[in-house]
């Protein structure tokens, strides 16, 4: 299960998670099967959350680098005009 979720795209994780939710909401599952589906869904949700956190960190780092480049450019332009 863990390898399956690690290899899947984020979008596929979400599709699989939605399938788990649908199965649970539709009812009719045995207690054992419902527990297994719930466990799978929670693992998928955890993996999706981990990926979102990683992506958020990447975006934050990209923004910080861009901001730093812009500040340096502004300093160079300012120095050239002095």
N, CA, C and O atoms as a CHARMM CRD file, in Angstrom:
* protein
*
  328
    1    1 UNK  N      0.82500  -1.19900   0.00000 PROA 1      0.00000
    2    1 UNK  CA     0.00000   0.00000   0.00000 PROA 1      0.00000
    3    1 UNK  C      0.85800   1.24700   0.00000 PROA 1      0.00000
    4    1 UNK  O      0.59800   2.17700  -0.76200 PROA 1      0.00000
    5    2 UNK  N      1.88400   1.28000   0.84900 PROA 2      0.00000
    6    2 UNK  CA     2.71100   2.47300   0.91400 PROA 2      0.00000
    7    2 UNK  C      3.43700   2.69000  -0.40800 PROA 2      0.00000
    8    2 UNK  O      3.50000   3.82100  -0.89000 PROA 2      0.00000
    9    3 UNK  N      3.99000   1.62700  -1.00800 PROA 3      0.00000
   10    3 UNK  CA     4.66100   1.77300  -2.29000 PROA 3      0.00000
   11    3 UNK  C      3.69500   2.23900  -3.36200 PROA 3      0.00000
   12    3 UNK  O      4.05100   3.05500  -4.21200 PROA 3      0.00000
   13    4 UNK  N      2.47200   1.72200  -3.32600 PROA 4      0.00000
   14    4 UNK  CA     1.45000   2.11800  -4.29000 PROA 4      0.00000
   15    4 UNK  C      1.18300   3.61400  -4.21200 PROA 4      0.00000
   16    4 UNK  O      1.11400   4.28100  -5.24400 PROA 4      0.00000
   17    5 UNK  N      1.03300   4.15000  -3.00900 PROA 5      0.00000
   18    5 UNK  CA     0.73700   5.57300  -2.86000 PROA 5      0.00000
   19    5 UNK  C      1.95400   6.43000  -3.16200 PROA 5      0.00000
   20    5 UNK  O      1.80500   7.55400  -3.64200 PROA 5      0.00000
   21    6 UNK  N      3.15400   5.93000  -2.89200 PROA 6      0.00000
   22    6 UNK  CA     4.35500   6.70500  -3.17700 PROA 6      0.00000
   23    6 UNK  C      4.61100   6.80600  -4.67400 PROA 6      0.00000
   24    6 UNK  O      5.19800   7.78600  -5.13300 PROA 6      0.00000
   25    7 UNK  N      4.17600   5.79700  -5.45400 PROA 7      0.00000
   26    7 UNK  CA     4.40600   5.79100  -6.89000 PROA 7      0.00000
   27    7 UNK  C      3.31400   6.53100  -7.65400 PROA 7      0.00000
   28    7 UNK  O      3.54600   6.97200  -8.78000 PROA 7      0.00000
   29    8 UNK  N      2.15200   6.67300  -7.07700 PROA 8      0.00000
   30    8 UNK  CA     1.02600   7.31100  -7.75200 PROA 8      0.00000
   31    8 UNK  C      1.21900   8.82400  -7.80500 PROA 8      0.00000
   32    8 UNK  O      1.85900   9.41600  -6.93500 PROA 8      0.00000
   33    9 UNK  N      0.65200   9.43400  -8.84500 PROA 9      0.00000
   34    9 UNK  CA     0.67000  10.89000  -8.91500 PROA 9      0.00000
   35    9 UNK  C     -0.26300  11.43800  -7.84300 PROA 9      0.00000
   36    9 UNK  O     -1.09900  10.71300  -7.30200 PROA 9      0.00000
   37   10 UNK  N     -0.11200  12.71200  -7.54600 PROA 10     0.00000
   38   10 UNK  CA    -0.99500  13.34400  -6.56700 PROA 10     0.00000
   39   10 UNK  C     -2.45000  13.21900  -7.01200 PROA 10     0.00000
   40   10 UNK  O     -3.34000  12.92400  -6.21500 PROA 10     0.00000
   41   11 UNK  N     -2.66500  13.45000  -8.30000 PROA 11     0.00000
   42   11 UNK  CA    -4.02400  13.38200  -8.82600 PROA 11     0.00000
   43   11 UNK  C     -4.60500  11.97500  -8.66800 PROA 11     0.00000
   44   11 UNK  O     -5.78300  11.81600  -8.34600 PROA 11     0.00000
   45   12 UNK  N     -3.76700  10.95300  -8.89600 PROA 12     0.00000
   46   12 UNK  CA    -4.24700   9.58200  -8.73000 PROA 12     0.00000
   47   12 UNK  C     -4.52500   9.27800  -7.26000 PROA 12     0.00000
   48   12 UNK  O     -5.47000   8.55900  -6.93800 PROA 12     0.00000
   49   13 UNK  N     -3.70000   9.82700  -6.37200 PROA 13     0.00000
   50   13 UNK  CA    -3.96800   9.67000  -4.93900 PROA 13     0.00000
   51   13 UNK  C     -5.35100  10.20800  -4.59500 PROA 13     0.00000
   52   13 UNK  O     -6.10700   9.58400  -3.85200 PROA 13     0.00000
   53   14 UNK  N     -5.66800  11.37300  -5.14500 PROA 14     0.00000
   54   14 UNK  CA    -6.96200  11.98700  -4.85600 PROA 14     0.00000
   55   14 UNK  C     -8.11400  11.15400  -5.42100 PROA 14     0.00000
   56   14 UNK  O     -9.15400  11.01700  -4.77800 PROA 14     0.00000
   57   15 UNK  N     -7.93000  10.59900  -6.61900 PROA 15     0.00000
   58   15 UNK  CA    -8.95900   9.73100  -7.20400 PROA 15     0.00000
   59   15 UNK  C     -9.16800   8.51500  -6.31000 PROA 15     0.00000
   60   15 UNK  O    -10.30400   8.13900  -6.01800 PROA 15     0.00000
   61   16 UNK  N     -8.06900   7.90300  -5.87600 PROA 16     0.00000
   62   16 UNK  CA    -8.16600   6.72900  -5.00600 PROA 16     0.00000
   63   16 UNK  C     -8.82800   7.07700  -3.67200 PROA 16     0.00000
   64   16 UNK  O     -9.61900   6.29800  -3.14000 PROA 16     0.00000
   65   17 UNK  N     -8.49800   8.24600  -3.14400 PROA 17     0.00000
   66   17 UNK  CA    -9.10500   8.68800  -1.89100 PROA 17     0.00000
   67   17 UNK  C    -10.61000   8.89900  -2.06600 PROA 17     0.00000
   68   17 UNK  O    -11.40400   8.50200  -1.21300 PROA 17     0.00000
   69   18 UNK  N    -10.99200   9.52300  -3.17100 PROA 18     0.00000
   70   18 UNK  CA   -12.41600   9.73000  -3.44900 PROA 18     0.00000
   71   18 UNK  C    -13.15500   8.39600  -3.58300 PROA 18     0.00000
   72   18 UNK  O    -14.30500   8.27200  -3.16400 PROA 18     0.00000
   73   19 UNK  N    -12.48700   7.40500  -4.17000 PROA 19     0.00000
   74   19 UNK  CA   -13.09700   6.07700  -4.28100 PROA 19     0.00000
   75   19 UNK  C    -13.32700   5.47200  -2.89500 PROA 19     0.00000
   76   19 UNK  O    -14.36800   4.86600  -2.63900 PROA 19     0.00000
   77   20 UNK  N    -12.35600   5.64100  -2.01300 PROA 20     0.00000
   78   20 UNK  CA   -12.52100   5.14500  -0.63600 PROA 20     0.00000
   79   20 UNK  C    -13.70300   5.82300   0.04100 PROA 20     0.00000
   80   20 UNK  O    -14.52000   5.16500   0.68600 PROA 20     0.00000
   81   21 UNK  N    -13.79000   7.13200  -0.10800 PROA 21     0.00000
   82   21 UNK  CA   -14.89100   7.88500   0.49900 PROA 21     0.00000
   83   21 UNK  C    -16.22700   7.40000  -0.05400 PROA 21     0.00000
   84   21 UNK  O    -17.17300   7.18800   0.70400 PROA 21     0.00000
   85   22 UNK  N    -16.30600   7.22500  -1.36600 PROA 22     0.00000
   86   22 UNK  CA   -17.55100   6.75900  -1.98800 PROA 22     0.00000
   87   22 UNK  C    -17.95500   5.38600  -1.47500 PROA 22     0.00000
   88   22 UNK  O    -19.12600   5.13700  -1.18600 PROA 22     0.00000
   89   23 UNK  N    -16.97800   4.50000  -1.36400 PROA 23     0.00000
   90   23 UNK  CA   -17.28200   3.15100  -0.86400 PROA 23     0.00000
   91   23 UNK  C    -17.81000   3.21100   0.56600 PROA 23     0.00000
   92   23 UNK  O    -18.76400   2.51700   0.91500 PROA 23     0.00000
   93   24 UNK  N    -17.18300   4.04400   1.38400 PROA 24     0.00000
   94   24 UNK  CA   -17.62700   4.14900   2.77700 PROA 24     0.00000
   95   24 UNK  C    -19.00700   4.79500   2.87400 PROA 24     0.00000
   96   24 UNK  O    -19.84600   4.36500   3.66600 PROA 24     0.00000
   97   25 UNK  N    -19.23800   5.82900   2.06400 PROA 25     0.00000
   98   25 UNK  CA   -20.52500   6.52800   2.11000 PROA 25     0.00000
   99   25 UNK  C    -21.66500   5.67900   1.56600 PROA 25     0.00000
  100   25 UNK  O    -22.81100   5.83000   1.99000 PROA 25     0.00000
  101   26 UNK  N    -21.35500   4.78900   0.63200 PROA 26     0.00000
  102   26 UNK  CA   -22.41500   3.96900   0.03800 PROA 26     0.00000
  103   26 UNK  C    -22.94000   2.92300   1.01100 PROA 26     0.00000
  104   26 UNK  O    -24.05400   2.42200   0.86000 PROA 26     0.00000
  105   27 UNK  N    -22.12400   2.60000   2.01000 PROA 27     0.00000
  106   27 UNK  CA   -22.55900   1.62200   3.01100 PROA 27     0.00000
  107   27 UNK  C    -22.50600   0.21000   2.46600 PROA 27     0.00000
  108   27 UNK  O    -21.98900  -0.03800   1.37700 PROA 27     0.00000
  109   28 UNK  N    -23.04400  -0.69800   3.23400 PROA 28     0.00000
  110   28 UNK  CA   -23.10600  -2.08300   2.80100 PROA 28     0.00000
  111   28 UNK  C    -21.81500  -2.86300   2.95700 PROA 28     0.00000
  112   28 UNK  O    -21.75500  -4.03200   2.57600 PROA 28     0.00000
  113   29 UNK  N    -20.78700  -2.25000   3.50400 PROA 29     0.00000
  114   29 UNK  CA   -19.51800  -2.94500   3.70400 PROA 29     0.00000
  115   29 UNK  C    -19.53000  -3.63300   5.06000 PROA 29     0.00000
  116   29 UNK  O    -20.12300  -3.14900   6.02400 PROA 29     0.00000
  117   30 UNK  N    -18.86700  -4.76100   5.10300 PROA 30     0.00000
  118   30 UNK  CA   -18.70800  -5.40800   6.40500 PROA 30     0.00000
  119   30 UNK  C    -17.82700  -4.51600   7.27000 PROA 30     0.00000
  120   30 UNK  O    -17.11100  -3.65300   6.76200 PROA 30     0.00000
  121   31 UNK  N    -17.88500  -4.72800   8.55300 PROA 31     0.00000
  122   31 UNK  CA   -17.06500  -3.93200   9.46800 PROA 31     0.00000
  123   31 UNK  C    -15.58900  -4.07200   9.12100 PROA 31     0.00000
  124   31 UNK  O    -14.85100  -3.08600   9.11900 PROA 31     0.00000
  125   32 UNK  N    -15.16200  -5.28400   8.83200 PROA 32     0.00000
  126   32 UNK  CA   -13.76400  -5.53300   8.50500 PROA 32     0.00000
  127   32 UNK  C    -13.36500  -4.80900   7.22200 PROA 32     0.00000
  128   32 UNK  O    -12.32000  -4.16000   7.17600 PROA 32     0.00000
  129   33 UNK  N    -14.19100  -4.91600   6.17800 PROA 33     0.00000
  130   33 UNK  CA   -13.88400  -4.26000   4.91000 PROA 33     0.00000
  131   33 UNK  C    -13.94000  -2.74100   5.05700 PROA 33     0.00000
  132   33 UNK  O    -13.09000  -2.03800   4.51100 PROA 33     0.00000
  133   34 UNK  N    -14.91700  -2.23300   5.77900 PROA 34     0.00000
  134   34 UNK  CA   -15.01600  -0.78900   6.00300 PROA 34     0.00000
  135   34 UNK  C    -13.77200  -0.27600   6.72200 PROA 34     0.00000
  136   34 UNK  O    -13.27400   0.80600   6.41300 PROA 34     0.00000
  137   35 UNK  N    -13.27700  -1.04600   7.66900 PROA 35     0.00000
  138   35 UNK  CA   -12.06500  -0.65600   8.39300 PROA 35     0.00000
  139   35 UNK  C    -10.86100  -0.64100   7.46100 PROA 35     0.00000
  140   35 UNK  O    -10.02600   0.26000   7.54000 PROA 35     0.00000
  141   36 UNK  N    -10.76600  -1.63200   6.57900 PROA 36     0.00000
  142   36 UNK  CA    -9.66300  -1.67900   5.61800 PROA 36     0.00000
  143   36 UNK  C     -9.72000  -0.50100   4.64800 PROA 36     0.00000
  144   36 UNK  O     -8.69700   0.11900   4.35800 PROA 36     0.00000
  145   37 UNK  N    -10.91400  -0.19600   4.15200 PROA 37     0.00000
  146   37 UNK  CA   -11.08000   0.93200   3.22800 PROA 37     0.00000
  147   37 UNK  C    -10.74800   2.23900   3.94100 PROA 37     0.00000
  148   37 UNK  O    -10.09900   3.11200   3.36600 PROA 37     0.00000
  149   38 UNK  N    -11.18900   2.37700   5.18100 PROA 38     0.00000
  150   38 UNK  CA   -10.89300   3.57500   5.97000 PROA 38     0.00000
  151   38 UNK  C     -9.38500   3.71100   6.17500 PROA 38     0.00000
  152   38 UNK  O     -8.83000   4.80000   6.03100 PROA 38     0.00000
  153   39 UNK  N     -8.73500   2.61800   6.50600 PROA 39     0.00000
  154   39 UNK  CA    -7.28700   2.64000   6.72100 PROA 39     0.00000
  155   39 UNK  C     -6.55600   3.04000   5.44200 PROA 39     0.00000
  156   39 UNK  O     -5.62100   3.84000   5.48100 PROA 39     0.00000
  157   40 UNK  N     -6.98200   2.48500   4.31500 PROA 40     0.00000
  158   40 UNK  CA    -6.37800   2.84700   3.03200 PROA 40     0.00000
  159   40 UNK  C     -6.58900   4.33300   2.75400 PROA 40     0.00000
  160   40 UNK  O     -5.66300   5.02900   2.33600 PROA 40     0.00000
  161   41 UNK  N     -7.80300   4.81400   2.98600 PROA 41     0.00000
  162   41 UNK  CA    -8.10000   6.22600   2.75900 PROA 41     0.00000
  163   41 UNK  C     -7.24600   7.14000   3.62000 PROA 41     0.00000
  164   41 UNK  O     -6.76800   8.17300   3.15200 PROA 41     0.00000
  165   42 UNK  N     -7.05700   6.76800   4.86800 PROA 42     0.00000
  166   42 UNK  CA    -6.23100   7.58500   5.76300 PROA 42     0.00000
  167   42 UNK  C     -4.77500   7.59900   5.30200 PROA 42     0.00000
  168   42 UNK  O     -4.10900   8.63200   5.38300 PROA 42     0.00000
  169   43 UNK  N     -4.28000   6.46500   4.82200 PROA 43     0.00000
  170   43 UNK  CA    -2.90800   6.41400   4.30800 PROA 43     0.00000
  171   43 UNK  C     -2.77300   7.28800   3.06500 PROA 43     0.00000
  172   43 UNK  O     -1.77700   7.99400   2.90500 PROA 43     0.00000
  173   44 UNK  N     -3.76500   7.24000   2.19400 PROA 44     0.00000
  174   44 UNK  CA    -3.75400   8.08600   1.00100 PROA 44     0.00000
  175   44 UNK  C     -3.80300   9.56200   1.38100 PROA 44     0.00000
  176   44 UNK  O     -3.08300  10.38000   0.80800 PROA 44     0.00000
  177   45 UNK  N     -4.65000   9.89900   2.34500 PROA 45     0.00000
  178   45 UNK  CA    -4.76000  11.28900   2.79900 PROA 45     0.00000
  179   45 UNK  C     -3.44800  11.76700   3.41100 PROA 45     0.00000
  180   45 UNK  O     -3.04100  12.90900   3.19700 PROA 45     0.00000
  181   46 UNK  N     -2.79300  10.90800   4.16300 PROA 46     0.00000
  182   46 UNK  CA    -1.51600  11.28200   4.77700 PROA 46     0.00000
  183   46 UNK  C     -0.45900  11.52500   3.70700 PROA 46     0.00000
  184   46 UNK  O      0.30200  12.48900   3.79200 PROA 46     0.00000
  185   47 UNK  N     -0.40900  10.66300   2.70800 PROA 47     0.00000
  186   47 UNK  CA     0.56200  10.83000   1.62100 PROA 47     0.00000
  187   47 UNK  C      0.26600  12.09800   0.82700 PROA 47     0.00000
  188   47 UNK  O      1.18400  12.84000   0.47800 PROA 47     0.00000
  189   48 UNK  N     -1.00200  12.34900   0.54200 PROA 48     0.00000
  190   48 UNK  CA    -1.37700  13.56800  -0.17800 PROA 48     0.00000
  191   48 UNK  C     -0.99800  14.80300   0.63700 PROA 48     0.00000
  192   48 UNK  O     -0.48700  15.77600   0.08200 PROA 48     0.00000
  193   49 UNK  N     -1.23900  14.77500   1.93200 PROA 49     0.00000
  194   49 UNK  CA    -0.86600  15.89600   2.80100 PROA 49     0.00000
  195   49 UNK  C      0.63100  16.11700   2.83600 PROA 49     0.00000
  196   49 UNK  O      1.09600  17.25600   2.83300 PROA 49     0.00000
  197   50 UNK  N      1.38800  15.02900   2.86700 PROA 50     0.00000
  198   50 UNK  CA     2.85100  15.13200   2.85800 PROA 50     0.00000
  199   50 UNK  C      3.32300  15.79500   1.56700 PROA 50     0.00000
  200   50 UNK  O      4.19300  16.66500   1.58700 PROA 50     0.00000
  201   51 UNK  N      2.74400  15.37700   0.45500 PROA 51     0.00000
  202   51 UNK  CA     3.13400  15.96300  -0.83200 PROA 51     0.00000
  203   51 UNK  C      2.74600  17.43400  -0.91800 PROA 51     0.00000
  204   51 UNK  O      3.50100  18.24600  -1.45400 PROA 51     0.00000
  205   52 UNK  N      1.58300  17.77800  -0.39800 PROA 52     0.00000
  206   52 UNK  CA     1.17500  19.18400  -0.39100 PROA 52     0.00000
  207   52 UNK  C      2.13400  20.02900   0.44500 PROA 52     0.00000
  208   52 UNK  O      2.48000  21.14400   0.05500 PROA 52     0.00000
  209   53 UNK  N      2.55800  19.50900   1.58100 PROA 53     0.00000
  210   53 UNK  CA     3.50200  20.23200   2.43900 PROA 53     0.00000
  211   53 UNK  C      4.83400  20.42600   1.73300 PROA 53     0.00000
  212   53 UNK  O      5.42300  21.50500   1.79700 PROA 53     0.00000
  213   54 UNK  N      5.30900  19.38600   1.05900 PROA 54     0.00000
  214   54 UNK  CA     6.56100  19.49800   0.30900 PROA 54     0.00000
  215   54 UNK  C      6.44400  20.53800  -0.79400 PROA 54     0.00000
  216   54 UNK  O      7.35300  21.34100  -1.00300 PROA 54     0.00000
  217   55 UNK  N      5.32200  20.51900  -1.49500 PROA 55     0.00000
  218   55 UNK  CA     5.11000  21.46900  -2.58200 PROA 55     0.00000
  219   55 UNK  C      5.02100  22.89200  -2.05400 PROA 55     0.00000
  220   55 UNK  O      5.56500  23.81600  -2.65900 PROA 55     0.00000
  221   56 UNK  N      4.34700  23.07000  -0.94400 PROA 56     0.00000
  222   56 UNK  CA     4.24500  24.39900  -0.33200 PROA 56     0.00000
  223   56 UNK  C      5.63300  24.92300   0.03400 PROA 56     0.00000
  224   56 UNK  O      5.92900  26.09900  -0.17500 PROA 56     0.00000
  225   57 UNK  N      6.47500  24.05800   0.57500 PROA 57     0.00000
  226   57 UNK  CA     7.83500  24.45000   0.92300 PROA 57     0.00000
  227   57 UNK  C      8.62500  24.82900  -0.32400 PROA 57     0.00000
  228   57 UNK  O      9.35700  25.81900  -0.32200 PROA 57     0.00000
  229   58 UNK  N      8.47800  24.04400  -1.38700 PROA 58     0.00000
  230   58 UNK  CA     9.16900  24.36500  -2.64100 PROA 58     0.00000
  231   58 UNK  C      8.73800  25.72600  -3.17000 PROA 58     0.00000
  232   58 UNK  O      9.57500  26.53400  -3.57400 PROA 58     0.00000
  233   59 UNK  N      7.43300  25.97900  -3.16800 PROA 59     0.00000
  234   59 UNK  CA     6.91400  27.25500  -3.66800 PROA 59     0.00000
  235   59 UNK  C      7.42800  28.40900  -2.80800 PROA 59     0.00000
  236   59 UNK  O      7.79800  29.45800  -3.33400 PROA 59     0.00000
  237   60 UNK  N      7.45000  28.22100  -1.50500 PROA 60     0.00000
  238   60 UNK  CA     7.97000  29.25000  -0.59700 PROA 60     0.00000
  239   60 UNK  C      9.43000  29.54100  -0.90400 PROA 60     0.00000
  240   60 UNK  O      9.83900  30.70200  -0.92800 PROA 60     0.00000
  241   61 UNK  N     10.21800  28.50100  -1.13800 PROA 61     0.00000
  242   61 UNK  CA    11.63300  28.68400  -1.46600 PROA 61     0.00000
  243   61 UNK  C     11.81300  29.39200  -2.80100 PROA 61     0.00000
  244   61 UNK  O     12.68000  30.25600  -2.93600 PROA 61     0.00000
  245   62 UNK  N     11.00100  29.03200  -3.78300 PROA 62     0.00000
  246   62 UNK  CA    11.07500  29.68800  -5.09000 PROA 62     0.00000
  247   62 UNK  C     10.74800  31.16700  -4.94700 PROA 62     0.00000
  248   62 UNK  O     11.44000  32.01500  -5.51200 PROA 62     0.00000
  249   63 UNK  N      9.69700  31.48100  -4.19600 PROA 63     0.00000
  250   63 UNK  CA     9.32300  32.88000  -3.98900 PROA 63     0.00000
  251   63 UNK  C     10.43400  33.64700  -3.28600 PROA 63     0.00000
  252   63 UNK  O     10.71600  34.79100  -3.64300 PROA 63     0.00000
  253   64 UNK  N     11.06400  33.03500  -2.29700 PROA 64     0.00000
  254   64 UNK  CA    12.14100  33.70000  -1.55900 PROA 64     0.00000
  255   64 UNK  C     13.32800  33.97300  -2.47500 PROA 64     0.00000
  256   64 UNK  O     13.92000  35.05200  -2.41900 PROA 64     0.00000
  257   65 UNK  N     13.68100  33.00300  -3.31700 PROA 65     0.00000
  258   65 UNK  CA    14.79100  33.19900  -4.25600 PROA 65     0.00000
  259   65 UNK  C     14.46900  34.30300  -5.25100 PROA 65     0.00000
  260   65 UNK  O     15.32400  35.13000  -5.56800 PROA 65     0.00000
  261   66 UNK  N     13.23300  34.31600  -5.74500 PROA 66     0.00000
  262   66 UNK  CA    12.82100  35.34600  -6.68800 PROA 66     0.00000
  263   66 UNK  C     12.88300  36.72000  -6.03100 PROA 66     0.00000
  264   66 UNK  O     13.38300  37.67600  -6.62400 PROA 66     0.00000
  265   67 UNK  N     12.38200  36.81200  -4.82200 PROA 67     0.00000
  266   67 UNK  CA    12.40200  38.08200  -4.09500 PROA 67     0.00000
  267   67 UNK  C     13.83300  38.55900  -3.89200 PROA 67     0.00000
  268   67 UNK  O     14.13200  39.74300  -4.04700 PROA 67     0.00000
  269   68 UNK  N     14.71500  37.62500  -3.54600 PROA 68     0.00000
  270   68 UNK  CA    16.12400  37.97300  -3.34800 PROA 68     0.00000
  271   68 UNK  C     16.74400  38.47000  -4.65300 PROA 68     0.00000
  272   68 UNK  O     17.49900  39.44100  -4.64700 PROA 68     0.00000
  273   69 UNK  N     16.43400  37.81700  -5.76500 PROA 69     0.00000
  274   69 UNK  CA    16.95900  38.25800  -7.06100 PROA 69     0.00000
  275   69 UNK  C     16.44400  39.64500  -7.40800 PROA 69     0.00000
  276   69 UNK  O     17.19300  40.47700  -7.92200 PROA 69     0.00000
  277   70 UNK  N     15.17400  39.90000  -7.13100 PROA 70     0.00000
  278   70 UNK  CA    14.59900  41.20700  -7.43400 PROA 70     0.00000
  279   70 UNK  C     15.25000  42.29700  -6.59200 PROA 70     0.00000
  280   70 UNK  O     15.52800  43.38700  -7.09300 PROA 70     0.00000
  281   71 UNK  N     15.49600  42.01000  -5.31800 PROA 71     0.00000
  282   71 UNK  CA    16.14300  42.98600  -4.44800 PROA 71     0.00000
  283   71 UNK  C     17.56000  43.27700  -4.92200 PROA 71     0.00000
  284   71 UNK  O     17.99300  44.42900  -4.90600 PROA 71     0.00000
  285   72 UNK  N     18.28300  42.25000  -5.34100 PROA 72     0.00000
  286   72 UNK  CA    19.63900  42.45700  -5.86500 PROA 72     0.00000
  287   72 UNK  C     19.60500  43.29100  -7.13500 PROA 72     0.00000
  288   72 UNK  O     20.43700  44.17900  -7.32000 PROA 72     0.00000
  289   73 UNK  N     18.64500  43.00800  -8.01100 PROA 73     0.00000
  290   73 UNK  CA    18.51700  43.77300  -9.24900 PROA 73     0.00000
  291   73 UNK  C     18.23200  45.23700  -8.95100 PROA 73     0.00000
  292   73 UNK  O     18.79700  46.13000  -9.58300 PROA 73     0.00000
  293   74 UNK  N     17.35800  45.47700  -7.99100 PROA 74     0.00000
  294   74 UNK  CA    17.03700  46.85100  -7.61400 PROA 74     0.00000
  295   74 UNK  C     18.26000  47.56000  -7.04700 PROA 74     0.00000
  296   74 UNK  O     18.46700  48.74500  -7.31100 PROA 74     0.00000
  297   75 UNK  N     19.07800  46.84000  -6.26300 PROA 75     0.00000
  298   75 UNK  CA    20.29700  47.42900  -5.70800 PROA 75     0.00000
  299   75 UNK  C     21.28500  47.77300  -6.81200 PROA 75     0.00000
  300   75 UNK  O     21.91800  48.82900  -6.77700 PROA 75     0.00000
  301   76 UNK  N     21.42000  46.88600  -7.79200 PROA 76     0.00000
  302   76 UNK  CA    22.33900  47.13900  -8.90700 PROA 76     0.00000
  303   76 UNK  C     21.87400  48.35600  -9.68600 PROA 76     0.00000
  304   76 UNK  O     22.68400  49.22000 -10.02400 PROA 76     0.00000
  305   77 UNK  N     20.59200  48.43700  -9.97400 PROA 77     0.00000
  306   77 UNK  CA    20.05300  49.57900 -10.71200 PROA 77     0.00000
  307   77 UNK  C     20.25000  50.86000  -9.90700 PROA 77     0.00000
  308   77 UNK  O     20.62700  51.89200 -10.46400 PROA 77     0.00000
  309   78 UNK  N     20.00100  50.79900  -8.62100 PROA 78     0.00000
  310   78 UNK  CA    20.16700  51.96600  -7.75300 PROA 78     0.00000
  311   78 UNK  C     21.62700  52.40900  -7.73900 PROA 78     0.00000
  312   78 UNK  O     21.91700  53.60100  -7.84000 PROA 78     0.00000
  313   79 UNK  N     22.55400  51.44200  -7.61300 PROA 79     0.00000
  314   79 UNK  CA    23.98400  51.76200  -7.59900 PROA 79     0.00000
  315   79 UNK  C     24.43500  52.36300  -8.92500 PROA 79     0.00000
  316   79 UNK  O     25.29900  53.24000  -8.93600 PROA 79     0.00000
  317   80 UNK  N     23.87600  51.91400 -10.03000 PROA 80     0.00000
  318   80 UNK  CA    24.24900  52.43300 -11.34300 PROA 80     0.00000
  319   80 UNK  C     23.79600  53.87700 -11.51900 PROA 80     0.00000
  320   80 UNK  O     24.41100  54.63100 -12.27300 PROA 80     0.00000
  321   81 UNK  N     22.74800  54.26000 -10.84500 PROA 81     0.00000
  322   81 UNK  CA    22.22000  55.61200 -10.98900 PROA 81     0.00000
  323   81 UNK  C     22.81600  56.59800  -9.98700 PROA 81     0.00000
  324   81 UNK  O     22.51300  57.79100 -10.03200 PROA 81     0.00000
  325   82 UNK  N     23.64300  56.11400  -9.10500 PROA 82     0.00000
  326   82 UNK  CA    24.23700  57.02300  -8.11400 PROA 82     0.00000
  327   82 UNK  C     25.54000  57.58100  -8.59200 PROA 82     0.00000
  328   82 UNK  O     26.17500  58.36200  -7.88300 PROA 82     0.00000
